[in-house]
Amino acid sequence: YPPAVKPKKYREEFRKRFCEALLARRVLISEGRTEYDAFPAAARRLHELHPSEFKTLEALGIAVVNAETDSQVAPLGEHFRKVGKLVFAVFDRQTPEHKAAIMAAIPHAFEASESGFENVLVKATAEGKPGVSP
């Protein structure tokens, strides 16, 4: 089993996503369900709007894995890296200890400046900001 994944959880839900990640060339680890749903949807929409500039995550060979909590990002990243995957992770602001563990395990990691994906979206979007077009 992947690190820190209980057998019951693996059988119920994680198996499908874990197998998809094993077949993909690249893995994007998201910290939670909102991000797991949002990243592929955003990539699809960008591709629809600007197909010559953007591709879907599927077209790029990237499988998205929901770590379900920030404490699972580093162990999952280390696992997928050890099996030869190019691993990416996107997560919100972490404690220095969690961030160090993630950065050591995942070569392409991005920490948002806010805690909570919703806060990142609200504070980083241009809607309603004068002089900035969305």
GIJO-V495904 format. One record per pair of residues at least 4 apart in sequence whose ideal C-beta (glycine too) atoms are under 8 Angstrom apart, sorted by the first residue. I is the first residue (numbers start at 1). J is the second residue. Records with the same first field share a line. If there is no record, write none. Layout:
I: J, J
This chain:
1: 5, 6, 7, 10
2: 10, 14, 18, 75, 76, 79
3: 75, 76, 78, 79
4: 71, 72, 75
5: 9, 10, 14, 18
6: 10
7: 11
8: 12
9: 13, 14
10: 14, 15, 18
11: 15
13: 17
14: 18
15: 19
16: 20
17: 21, 63, 64, 65, 66
18: 22, 65
19: 23
20: 24, 63
21: 27, 63, 65, 80, 85
22: 83
23: 63
24: 61, 62, 63, 85
25: 61, 62, 85, 86
26: 60, 61, 62, 63, 85, 86, 87, 88
27: 62, 63, 64, 65, 80, 85, 86, 87, 88
28: 39, 57, 62, 63, 64, 65, 88, 89, 90
29: 64, 65, 67, 73, 76, 77, 80, 87, 88, 89, 90, 106
30: 35, 36, 39, 64, 65, 66, 67, 89, 90, 91
31: 35, 67, 69, 70, 73, 89, 90, 91, 92, 117
32: 36, 66, 67, 68, 69, 117
33: 37, 66, 68
34: 38, 117, 118
35: 39, 66, 90, 117
36: 64, 65, 66
37: 41
38: 42, 117
39: 43, 57, 64, 90
40: 44, 56, 57, 58, 64
41: 45
42: 46
43: 47, 54, 55, 56, 57
44: 48, 56
45: 49
46: 50, 53, 54
47: 51, 54, 55, 56, 59
49: 54
50: 54
55: 59, 60
56: 60
57: 62, 63, 64
58: 62
62: 88
65: 76, 80
67: 72, 73, 76, 89
68: 72
70: 91, 92, 94, 98
71: 75, 98
72: 76
73: 77, 89, 91, 98, 102, 105, 106
74: 78, 98, 101, 102, 104, 105, 106
75: 79, 105
76: 80
77: 81, 87, 89, 102, 105, 106, 109
78: 82, 105, 106
79: 83
80: 85, 87
81: 85, 87, 105, 106, 107
86: 107, 108
87: 106, 107, 108
88: 106, 108, 109, 110
89: 102, 106, 108, 109, 110
90: 109, 110, 112
91: 102, 109, 110, 111, 112
92: 111, 112, 114, 115, 116, 117, 119, 120
93: 111, 112, 113, 114, 115
94: 98, 99, 102, 111
95: 99
96: 100
97: 101
98: 102
99: 103, 111
100: 104
101: 105
102: 106, 109, 111
103: 109
112: 117, 120
113: 120, 123
114: 119, 120, 123
115: 119
116: 120
117: 121
118: 122
119: 123
120: 124
121: 125
125: 134
126: 132, 133, 134
127: 134
